[in-house]
Amino acid sequence: MPFTKEEVTSLAFKIYKENQSVEKSVWKLAQLCVTINKNIKNGYDIKPLETDNLILLIREDVNGQLIIPSEDEIKEVAEIIYHENPSRSQLDWYIAEKQLLLKEIQKLIEDNRKT
């Protein structure tokens, strides 16, 4: 992965200090996961509450910008996450991890923009 465990830990601690509600954290995690899923091949293999070591392949139809998911898509994943009853620390960790992962995907998309 292009980021370190220390970077995830640091970001997770910042997220923890924001003290968001569980509902907001679940929604944020779902939003990140669905956005990642929509922008890479086999993206739906990424599980919200798991750590992933992936070689990312940007989808062919992504050209210069992230594909943004609909609210319904996010809601569906948020409900799944919520029913898995993750701990606060799990939510913070996976939000941090997915934020860093999405940042790398976004960078790849921008760097590989087709003219």
HELIX and SHEET records of a PDB file:
HELIX    1   1 LYS A    5  GLU A   18  1                                  14    
HELIX    2   2 VAL A   22  ASN A   39  1                                  18    
HELIX    3   3 GLY A   43  ASP A   45  5                                   3    
HELIX    4   4 GLU A   71  HIS A   83  1                                  13    
HELIX    5   5 ARG A   88  ASP A  111  1                                  24    
END                                                                             
